[in-house]
Amino acid sequence: MRLARVGSGSELAAALLLAVGFPCIMLAAIIPNGWVFAAATAVTYLADRYLHHCGSYLINRLAAVRAGLSIRFLVRQLLLVLLLSRMEYGEQTLFYVTVACLLAFYGLQVPQSAMVTLIRLRRKLPVVTRNIDLGSVRIADAPPQFLMHRPAEKMLHLDVFSVVGVLAAVETGKDVVAYIGLGLTLVLAAGYLVALLPYARPSRLVPPDARVLKAVDHWLAEYRPTTVLYFSGSKDSAYQANMWLETMAQLDGRPMILLRERNIVPQLATTSVPVLCVPGGVHLMNLDLSSVRVALYAANVGKNIHLLRVPTMKHVFIGHGDSDKIASVNPYSKAYDEVWTAGRAGRDRYALADVGVRDEDIVEVGRPQLAPIQPWSGAPKNPVPTVLYAPTWEGWDDDPGNTSLLLAGENIVRRLLNAEQPVRLLYKPHPFTGTRSAKAKAAHERITEMIEKAAAERATDPRWAEQSAATRGERAAASEELARIEARLEELAGGGHAARDEAELSRESLADPAREAETARLKDEWNAASWRAMGWWEHRVITGPQMRLYDCFNESDAMVSDISSVVSDFIASGKPYAVTDSAELGTDEFRRQNTAVRAAVILSNSAVELDALLAAVREPASDTLADARRELKRYLLGPDEPTSIVRFDMAVKALAAKAEARNTVVAKSLGEPVG
C-alpha cells in the first residue's frame, strides 16, 4: 500500500482489479468470449469509478503514463470492436454501425470538453470575495453541479449503453438491442452538449477582468480599509489565517482579510470581515490600497513581497503561534517594520537568535486567541483524569526533535492507556502530520489504531458499564442536539442556496452580522454538545477543525506535546503539562534551549516520566511545578490586564499613527497635498 501510495486496502484492490481487468478484456476479445468480456468490462468500470470516487493518487499517475481516463475508455471501445471482428461480425451492418457510432461519440466529446473549459475559464473572476458587495458587476447563475462536476467522467460513462447493447446483441442475435444502446449513447451525449450551450452565452459568463477590478477598486474607495491581514499558503495552512479572524473582527477601524490563493477561501472560517482574494501579483499591485495603514502577516512566505513593497503602510509579522521553534526567529522577520510577540519571551528569543530584528521593533501584544481557554480549577473535571496528547508534525527535515511521534509517540500512548489508575486519552495530531514523512504517517496510524482498540475494549469493560448506563440518556440527548445544530449550521452556511462556483460565492457571500453571530453561538454549542455526547471515560482520536484545539484544552486536565506553539498556548490554562525531549538533549540542556518547557515535566523517548505528570493532576500536593507555570505564563504571554485584545488594538492604532506621520512627511517633502 505504501509503495502504491493508496489510502486503504479497498483502494489497492480496486487498482489491482483495474490493472488485471484490461488484459482480461483483451484476452476475451481475442478468444473470443462475450461473457468473459462482459464480466471483465464490468470490473474495470466499477474499479475505475471507485478510484475516482475516493480521489486516488493512482488516477493522476495513470494520466502521467498515458493511461488516463479518456484512453482507458477508448481502449475498451476498441476492444469491443475487436470482439465483433473476432466473432465474424466484420462484414455485417452491426459492425459498421458500432464503429460509426463510437466515432461519433468520440467526436461529441471534443465540443463538450471545449464547452466545459470555456465556461470554467470565462466564469473565473480575477478575485474571489466574501462580505464585499460588487453590485455593479453582474454575475449570472453558474451551471448546475451535475453538468460541471467531473464532466469528462460523466460524458465518457455514457458509452455504457453502447457496450451493454452490443454485448447483448452478440449473445441474443438481436441487432436492434445494439442499435438502441448506441442510439442512447449518442442522444445522451448530444443532450449533454445542448444542456451546456445556454451557459456558454456571453450573458451567462462573468464580465471582463478590467470591469471586475474596477468594481473592486470602487468598493475599496468606499470602504477604505485601514488594517489588513495578509495571508498566502496552501489550503492545509488555512488554520494559520483562521486563528486571526476573530481578532480582526474585534479591531477598531476597518479591517480586511487579503488572501492570495483561491483554494484558501473555501477553507476560511465564518467571519463578517471583508475578504478579498487576489491571486494575481500584478492585479494586487494595481489595487488602490492607499487607505491601509497596517498590514499584518501570519506567515513568512515569498508572496509577502507583493505587499511589503508598499511604503504607505506599516508591515507587521504576527505569526501563527509563539514557540521556541526555529521558525519563530526566522531572519525573514527583519523585513517587517515591527514584529509582535505574545510576551517578554518572544523579545528575548529574537535577542538570543541575533537574526537582525532590533529590540525597539518588537512589541508585546499577548495572544488574543487565548481568551477562550479556561483556567485550571486545581483538580480533574471528572473522576477519571483526561490527558491530551497533541504532538506537532514532522517538519521539513528529519530532525528527531521536530516531533515525538516517531521515537516516543507509541510509548506515550501505551503508558497512558495502561496507566495503573485509569486515564482518559484524547489524541489530536497536527493537521500536517504525515504530509512529508511516510514514517510519521505510519506512526500516526499505529497510534490511532492503539487508541481505537483501547476505546473499544473500555466500552465492553464491566467497570464502565454502570457509568455508561447512568449517562446514556444524557448522551442521547446531546446527540440529538448535535443533529439539530448541524442541520441549522448547514442551513446557515448555504443560506438556502449553496454557491456552485467562485463567481456565485463572490456574488452571494455578503456580510450578515446576525447570521455570523448565530453561527458562532451554534459552533460553541456544537462543541459543548460533542463532549456531552461522549463518555468522560472514552478515549478519542480527534481530527479536523470542528473539535477545536482550545476546546480540547478545556476538556483536558493535562497535556503531552512537543516544542510548538501548542505548548505556549496551553500554558495559559495553568494546567500541568509534559514536553518530549525527542532529540535526547538531556533535561538541563532541553530547558535551557526551550523557554516553554521550564515548567514542564520533561519526557524521554521511553516516557517513563509520565507518572510525575499524572501525580500532579491527581494530587495537588504532588504538583511541584505550579508556581513555575504561573511565572512562565506571564513571561510567555504577558500580563492578564489589560487584556490581550486591548493591547493588540492599541498596537495597531500606534503603528497606524506612525504610518500616517510618515506619509505626511513624505507628502510635504514632495509638495503634494497632505491626506
N, C-alpha and C positions, 0 to 999 in steps of 0.2 A: 504493500500500500504506500509506504514511504517513497519507494522508487518511482511508482506511477503517479505520485502526488495526487492521490484521491482521498476523499474525506471519510469514506466508510466502506465496509465490505460489500454492501449492495452496489455502490458506485463502481467498485473494482469488478464485480461480477457482470454488471452491465457493459463495461468496457471490453471484457473478455468475450462476452456474447456477440458484441458488435464486431470484434476482430475475427471471430470464428465464423460468424454468420455470412459474411460476404463470400469467402471461399466456398462455403456450402451452397450458396445460391448459384455460383458459377458452375460447381460440380453438378448440381441438379439440372442446370440448363444444358450442359454437355451430354449428360447420360442419355436422354432427358427424363425427368420425373417431375410431374406437375405438383404432386403432393409435397414432396421434399422441398421443391422450390417455394411453394406457398408457406410452409412452416418456417423455413429459414428467412424468408422475406418478412414474415410477421415478427420474428425475433429481432431482426435488425431495426424495424420500425419502432418497436417498443423500447429497445435498448437506447436508440438514438433519442427518442422522446424523453426517456428518464434522465439521460445525461444532460440534456438541455434544461430540464426542469430543475435539476439540482445545481445548475451553473458549474458543471465540471470543468476543471482545468484542462482535461484531455480534449475537450471540444476545440479550444483555441490551438492546442498543439496539432490536432489533425489538420486544421486550416493551414498551419505553418508548413506542413509537409505535403501540401497539395492534395489533401483528402478532406477538404471542407464540406460543408453541408450540401451545397449545390452539386459538387462532384459525386458525393455518395448517392444522391437521388438519381443523377444522370446514369451512374453505373448500374443501378438497379433497373432502370428503364432499358438500358442497352442489353442487359442480361435477359430481360423479358422478351425482347426482340430475338435474341439468340435462341431462347427456348422455343419460340414459334417456328423459327427456321429449322431447328433440330427435330421438331415434331411434324415436319413436312408441310408446314403452312406457308412456305416461302413463295409459292406461286398462287396463293389464294387471296381473295379480296380482304379477308381479315388481317392478313399480314400488312398489306399496303395501307389499309385504313389505320391500323395501330401505329405504324411508323409516321404517317402523316399527322395524326392527332397528337402524338408525343412531340413532334417537331413544332406543331402549332402551339402546344402548351409551353414548350421551351421559349418560343417567340413571345408569348404573352408575359413571360416573367421579366423580360427586358423593360418594357414600358412601366410595369408595376414597380420594379425596383427603382427606376428613374423617378417615378412619381413620388414614391416614399421619400427618397433622398431630397428631391426638390422641396417637398413640404417641410421636411425637418430643417433644411438649411434656411428656407425663407421664413420660418416661424421662430428662428433663433434671434432673440434680441441681443444687442451688444452689451446689455446689462441685465441683471436679474434683481428684482426689488421686492421688499416687503415693507409694508406700512408707508409706502410712498405713492401718492396719487399722481399717476401720469395720465390724467383725464384727457389731455389734449391729444394723446396718442390712441387711435382707435385700434383695439386688438380684438379680432374676431374669435369665436369659439374654436377650440382645437378639434381635430378629427377625433372620433370615438377611439377609445383604447383598443377595441377589438380590431381596428384597422391598422393601428400604428405599433402595437406591441408585438414584437417578433414577427414582422410581416413576411420575411423571406421563409421562415419556418412554416407559417400558415399556408402560404402560397404553394410551397413545394409539396406539402402533405395532401394537397388536392389530387395528386396522382394516385392516391389510394383507390379511388373509384375506378380508375383505368386498370390498375393492376388486378384488383379483385374481379372486375368484369371480364378481363381477358382470360385469367386463370379459370374462372367459372365456365367460360365458353369452351375452353380447351377440354375440360373434364366432361361437360354435358353435350358438347357438339352443337350448341345453340349460339350462333354468332351474334344474334340480336342482343344477348346479355353483354357481350363485349362492347357493342356499339352504344348501349345505354350507359355503361361505365365511362367510356371515352367521352361521350357527349356531356355527361355530368361534370367531368373534369374541366372541359373547355367552357361550359356555361358558367360554372362557378368561378373559374379564373377570370373570364371576361367580366363577370359581375363584380368581382373584387376590384378590377381596374375601373369600372364605371363608378363604383362607390367612392373611389378616391378622387375622381375628376372634380367634383364641386369644391373640394378643399384645396385644389391647385389654382383656383381662380385668384386673380390679384386681390379681390376684395376679402378673401379669406386668409390672406397672408399678412404678416406684420409690416409696418411701414419701414422705409429705408433707415439704415443706421443713423444717418445725419439727423433725421427728424426725431428719432428717439433720444439721441444725445442732447439735442436742443431742448427737448422736454425735461430731461434730467437737469440741465443747467438752469432752466426756468424754475424748477422746484427748489434747487439749491439756492437760487437768488431769493426765493420767498422764505424758505425755512432758515437759511443762514446758520448752518451747524457751527458750533463753537468747539466741540470736543469729539474726536473720532477714535474708535477702537479699530485699529488696522490689523487684519489677520490674513495670512496666507499659509496653506498647508494641505495635506491630504484629508480625505473625508474622515479617516480614522482619528485625525488630530482635532476634530471639531470641538471636542470637550475642552480644549485649551481656550477657545473663544467663549464657549457656553458658560464657563465659570465666571466670566466677567459681565454677563448680560444684566444680571440683577443690579450689580454695582453701577453700570452705565445708566440704568433706568432711574437710579436714585440721585444722580448728579443734578446740580443746578445747571442752568443754561440749556443748550440744545444739543444733546448727544446724537451720534450716528455710528452705526457699525459699517465699516468698509471692508469688504471681502474681495478676494482675488480669484477664487476658484468656484466654478458653478456647482460642483458636487458637494460643496460645504453647505450650501443654502438649505437643502432638504434635511441636513443633519443639525441645523441650528435649532436650539430650543425656542419655545414661545417667548416673544418679547414684544413690547409696544414701541421700542426704539426703532426708528427708521433704519432699514438695512439696504445697503447698496453694494451689489457685487459687480465689479468691473474687471473682467478677465484680461482685457487688452491693455498693455502698458501705455500705448500711445493714447488710447481713449482716456485713461486715468490722468495722464499728464496734461490733457487738454480740458479737463473739467475745471470749473470755477470753484476752487476751494479757498478762496481768499478770506472767507469769514472764519475759517478754522484757526484756532489759536493753540490747541494742544492735540497732539497725536499720540495715542497710547499703543504700544506694541507688545503683544503677548508672546511672540516667538521671534527668535533670530533666524530669519530666512532671507534668501537672496533678493526676493521681490520687494523687500522693505525699501530698497534703494529708490524705487519709483516714487515713494512719498518723502523719503528722507531728503530728497533734492530740493524740496520746497522750503525756502528760508523764512516765509512769513508765519510759520507755526513752529512751536517748540515740540521736540520729539522726546518721548519718554519710554524707557523699557520697563515694563511692569511684570513680564514673565508670566508663567502659568504654574507657579509654585515656588516655595522657598525651601531650599535644601542645601546640603553640603556637596552635592554632585558638581562635577567639573562644569556642567552646563550652566550652573548658577553664577559662574565667574567667567563667562565667555568673553574673550578680548573684543569681540564684535560690539560689546556694550559701550565701548568708548565712542562709538559713532553717534550716540544719542546725547541730547542736551542734559538730561538727567536720568538717573537710574533710581527707581523706587523699590525699597525693600520693606519687609514686614517690621523688622526691629533692628536693634543695635548689632545683632549677629551678622546680618547681611552687610552692613557697613564694614565690620571687622574682616569679613570674608574677602571683600574686594581689596582691602588694605594688605592682607597677607598674600593674596594671589599676585598683586602688583602687575595688573594687566592694562594699566593706563587709565583706569577710571578714577578721577580725582574725588577726594573726600567731600569737597564742597558741592559736588554734583550728585551726591547721594541724599535721598530724602526718605525718612522712615514714616511709613503711612499705615502700618498694620496690614491685616488681611481681612477686608470687608466680607469675604465669602464665609468666614468662620462664625458669623453671628448665629447660624442655626445649631451650632454644636453646644450641647448641654453639658454643664459642669458635673463632675462626679459627686455622688452623694456620700461616697466613702464605703459603700457596701454593694454587693451584687444586686442587680434588679430582681433576679429570680432565684429560686432555690438552687439552681444549677448555674454556675458562672458561665458567661459567654465570652469566648476568646475569638477575636477577629484575626485571621491570617491574611494580610494584604501585601504580598510581595510585589516588587516592581518588575519591569520587563528586563530582557537580556541585554538591551542596549545595542549599540552599533559595532561593538567589538567583543572579544571573548574574555574580557577582564572578569575573573571569578568574583570580584567584589560588586559587580553590577546587580546581581540578583541572587537570592538564596535558593531559588527553585532548583537549580542544578545540583548543588552539593548538599544542601541542608533541608530542602523543602519536604521531602518524604519523611525525613527523621522528625521534623517539627510536627507534621500532621500525625504521624504514627504515635508519638509520645502524647499528644493531646487527646487522640482518640482512645488511647489505652491508659489514660491517667488513672491513678489509684482511686481518687474521688472523681465522680463524673464531671465532665466538662462538655459544654455545647460548643461546636466549632462552626464558624462562618468563614468561608473561603471566598475572597473577592480578588481575583487576579487583575493585573493591569490590562487594559484593553489591547495593548500591543503585544502581549505575551505570545511567543511562538511565531511572530511575523517574520523574524530574521533567522532564528536558530531552531533547527529541527529538534535538537536535544531539549531545548526549553519547552517546545510544544509537547514533546513526548513526556517530559516530567510533569507538565500541567495535566496531561490526560491521565497519567498514572495517579496523581493526587486526587483528581476528580473521581476516578474510579474507587479509590480508597474511601473517600468521604461518602459517596453514594452507597457503597456496600455497608459501611458502618451505620448510615442512616436507616437503611433497610433492616439491619439487624436490631437496631434500637426500637424500631416500630413494632417488632414482634416480641420484644423482651417483656416478660410479665412485670418487671419493675416499673415500667412506664405505662402499663395498661390502665391503671387506675387514673393517672393524670390525663391520659388520652380520653377516657370515658367522661371524666369530670368537665373537660373543656370542649367536648365535641359540639355542643350547642353553640358556644361562643365562636368557635372556629367556623362552623357552618354559616352563622350569621355574618361573619366577616367575609366569607367567600361570596355570599350573596351581595354584600355591599360592594365588593370589588367588581363584580359583574356590572352592577349599576353604574359605578364610577367610570369604568372602562367604556361603557356604552355612551355615556354623556361626553367623555373626553373625545371619543371618536366623532361624535356629532359636532362638538365644538371645533375640532381640527378641520373637519370638512366644511363646516358652515353650510351643510345641506348639499354641497356640491364640491367634489374633490377636483382640484386643478389637474388637467390632463397633460400639461406641458409647462415649461418655464414661462412662456408668454402669458398663459392664463394665470399662473401663480403670481406674476407681477401685477396683473390687472386686478386680481381679486384679494390679494393679501394686504388689505388696508388696516390701519390701526383701529383697534376696538378695545379700549381700556376695560370695559365691563367684561368682555369675553376673556381677556388676559387675566383679570383678577379671579374670575371663576375658575379658569384653567389652573392657575397657581394653587388656589384653595383645594381643588379636586386632586391635584397631584400630591399635596400634603396628606389629604385624606386617604389616597390610594396607598401611600407608603405606610401610614399607620394601620390601615386595614390589612395590608400584606403581612405585617408582623403578627397581627392578631390571628390571621388565618393559619399560621403555623404554630406548632407547639414550642414552648420556650426551652424544650429539651432536644429539639430536632436539629441535627447537623444540616448545613445548607451550603451549596455552591452557588454563588451569586455573580451573575454576569449581566452585561447590558447596562444601559444608562438609567433604567427605571428605578431599580433599587439603588438609591444614591449613596455615595460613599459616606457622607456625613450622617445619614440615617443609620448606616452600619456602625459608625462611631457611637451614636446614641444608644443603640441596642446592645453594644458590647460593654464588657467590664474591663477588658484589657486587649492589647493588640500586639501582634508579632509582625514585623515588617523589615524593610531594608533601608539603606540610605536613599531617601527620596523625600519629596515634599509631603508625602502622606504622613511621615513621622512628625514633621514640624506642625502640620495641621492637627494631628491627634493630640499633641501636647496641649492644645487649647482646652481639652476636656479635663486635664489634670489626672487622668486615669493611668494606672501602671502600664508600661509598655516594654517590649523587648526588641532589640535590633540584632540581626545576624552579622557576625564578622566572617563573611564567606571567604574573604581573601586571607584569613588567618593572620592578621596583623598582630594580634595579641591585644588584650583588653586595654592596657595603658596607651599603646600607640593608636588604637582604634578610637578611643575617646579623644586623644589629642588631635587627630585629623578631622574628626566629625563632631561639630558642636552639638548637634541634635541628639547625640547618644549619651551625653553627660549624665542624664538622669534615667538612663535605660538599664535594664538587665541585658548584659551582653551575652549573646548565644554563640557557641562554637558550632561547627557544622554537625556535630553529634546531637546538639540541642539538649544536652543533659541539664543545662541551667534553667530549663523551663519550670522546674519545681519552685524556684525562687519567685518567679512571676506569679504562679498560681497561689503561692502562700501570701503574697502581697494583696491579692484580690480577696482571698477568703478571710484573712486576719489582719485588721488594720495595724496591730502591733508589729507585724512582720514587714510592714511597708516602710522600709528604711530610706526609701528614695523620695518620699512625699514632699519634703521641704525642697529638695533639689529640683523636683519637677516644677514647683511654683516659681522658683527663682529663674529656672530656664525658660519658662513660659514668657516671663516679662522680657528676658533678654532676646528671645527669638521673635516674639510677636508684638512687643511694645506694651504700653500701659492699657488697662481696661477703659480708662477715661482720659480724654474724650474718646468716644467710640471710633473704631477704625474708619467707618464710612464718613464720619465728620472730618477726620484727619485727611482722608483721601480727597474729599471735596475741597478742603482748604488748600491742599497741594495743587489741585487743578486750577483753582482761582489764582493762586500766587504765580504759577507758571504762565497762565494766560495773560496776567498783568505784565510779566516780563516780555512776552511776545509782542504785546501791544506797544510797550515802551520802545522796543527795538524797531518796530515798524514805523513809529512816529519819527524817530531819529533818522532813519533811512529816508523817509519821505521828505523831511525837511532838507536833508543834505542834497537831495536830487531836485529840490524845488517843486515837489509835487504837492497837491492838496492833502492835508492830513485827514485820515479817516476814509 
